[in-house]
Amino acid sequence: MTFVEGFLTPVPTANKDMYKKHAEEAVPLFQNLGATRFVEAWGDDVPEGKTNDLKKAVDLKDDETVLFSWLEYPDKATRDAANEKMMNDPNASEMMKSMPFDGSRMIFAGFDSFVDVGDGNGTGYIDGYVLPVPAENRHAYKDMATKAAAVFQDYGALRIVEAWGEDTPDGEKTDYNRATLRKDGERVVYSWVEWPSKEARDTAWPKLMEDERMKPDFENMPFDGQRMMWGGFAPILDTKA
């Protein structure tokens, strides 16, 4: 299944157009390295959490916006080879020097998709999630997520992806492990739901909350919902569009 390089990035809000241009210029580089899709999504509805959230994850400043972005590769080997080549590519080095954001607070990691339902053609809005899941609960979580994906599709979602953390390195300032308050024996899951528009997403959510199939079984939850982070994002770049 698809291997995902998932990012959380703090970008000065005033640099939105500059960041979009920077990302667009990177598209040929990633495509030549084997990436099959590149999505950059601008934070639009990102709530603050009691324990953690996507803003705290990147130490977001008042004048910044958090982005939820990802690269898709056909497999981990292709992604690993791409990263190795980038380390030695002078064009990539030049792009890194001109980043319109604080790269030291950008979080990135590799995830192996283990739920991938639907087709993202026509994506106009994204719900993004990051959460810690005990490794021993992988199958229980996958089963729960697969059933939930079918319900999301019933209410208009185009695609649902759940990706299991395979390569989540520690960072100097920020990383997924600290962001999710990950404990020993847990893995980070990076997931998203693609919608045709924000309106479709906003219309669907009240119905989803009332659907009996989505009622949580708190006694058998395969993860700690208190440490799940989420938000709504508007795509500013999608090579599948």
NORHUCOR-V951411 format. One record per backbone hydrogen bond with DSSP energy under -0.5 kcal/mol. CO is the residue of the C=O (numbers start at 1). NH is the residue of the N-H. E is the energy in kcal/mol with one decimal. If there is no record, write none. Layout:
BEGIN
co=[CO	CO]
nh=[NH	NH]
e=[E	E]
END
This chain:
BEGIN
co=[2	3	4	4	5	6	7	8	9	9	10	11	12	13	15	16	17	18	19	20	21	22	23	23	24	26	27	28	29	30	31	34	37	38	39	40	40	41	42	45	45	53	54	55	55	56	61	63	65	66	67	67	68	69	70	71	72	72	73	75	76	77	78	79	80	81	82	83	84	85	86	88	89	90	91	92	93	94	95	96	101	102	103	104	107	109	110	110	111	111	112	115	117	120	125	126	126	127	128	129	130	131	132	133	134	135	137	138	139	140	141	142	143	144	145	146	147	148	149	150	151	152	152	153	158	159	160	161	162	162	163	164	167	167	175	176	177	178	183	185	187	188	189	189	190	191	192	193	194	194	195	195	197	198	199	200	201	202	203	204	205	206	207	208	211	212	216	217	218	222	223	224	225	229	231	232	232	233	233	234	237	238]
nh=[113	73	6	111	71	109	69	107	11	67	102	65	15	16	19	20	21	22	23	24	25	26	26	27	27	30	31	32	33	35	34	74	72	239	70	236	237	68	234	47	232	57	58	58	60	59	64	13	11	43	9	69	41	7	39	5	36	37	3	79	80	81	82	83	84	85	86	87	88	88	89	90	93	94	95	96	97	98	98	99	103	105	106	174	8	6	166	167	4	113	164	162	160	123	195	128	233	193	231	191	229	189	224	187	137	138	141	142	143	144	145	146	147	148	149	150	151	152	153	154	155	155	157	156	119	194	117	192	114	115	190	112	110	169	179	180	182	181	186	135	133	165	131	191	163	129	161	127	158	159	124	125	201	202	203	204	205	206	207	208	209	210	211	211	214	215	218	220	221	134	225	227	228	130	128	44	45	126	235	42	40	241]
e=[-2.2	-2.9	-0.7	-3.3	-2.1	-1.3	-2.0	-2.9	-0.6	-2.5	-0.7	-2.8	-2.3	-1.3	-3.2	-2.5	-2.2	-2.3	-2.6	-2.6	-2.1	-0.8	-0.7	-0.7	-0.8	-2.1	-2.7	-2.4	-0.9	-2.4	-1.4	-0.5	-2.6	-2.0	-2.1	-3.1	-1.5	-2.1	-2.7	-0.7	-2.3	-1.9	-0.6	-0.9	-2.4	-1.5	-1.8	-2.5	-2.7	-1.2	-1.8	-0.6	-1.0	-3.2	-2.7	-2.5	-3.2	-1.0	-2.6	-1.7	-3.1	-2.3	-2.1	-2.4	-2.0	-2.3	-2.3	-1.5	-0.6	-1.1	-1.2	-0.6	-1.9	-2.1	-1.9	-2.1	-1.3	-0.9	-0.6	-1.0	-1.2	-1.7	-1.1	-0.5	-2.0	-2.3	-2.4	-2.0	-3.6	-0.7	-3.0	-2.6	-2.6	-1.8	-3.1	-0.6	-3.1	-2.3	-1.5	-2.5	-3.1	-3.4	-0.7	-3.0	-2.1	-1.5	-3.1	-2.8	-2.3	-2.2	-3.1	-2.5	-1.9	-2.2	-2.3	-1.3	-1.2	-2.5	-2.2	-1.6	-1.1	-0.7	-2.3	-1.8	-1.6	-3.1	-2.7	-2.1	-2.7	-1.5	-2.5	-2.9	-2.5	-0.6	-2.3	-2.1	-2.6	-0.9	-2.0	-3.1	-3.1	-2.2	-2.1	-0.5	-1.8	-3.0	-2.5	-2.5	-3.1	-1.1	-3.4	-1.7	-1.8	-3.1	-2.2	-1.9	-2.1	-0.7	-0.7	-2.5	-2.3	-0.9	-1.0	-0.6	-2.0	-1.2	-1.0	-1.9	-0.7	-0.5	-1.0	-1.8	-1.2	-2.2	-2.6	-2.7	-2.2	-2.6	-0.6	-3.0	-2.5	-1.5]
END
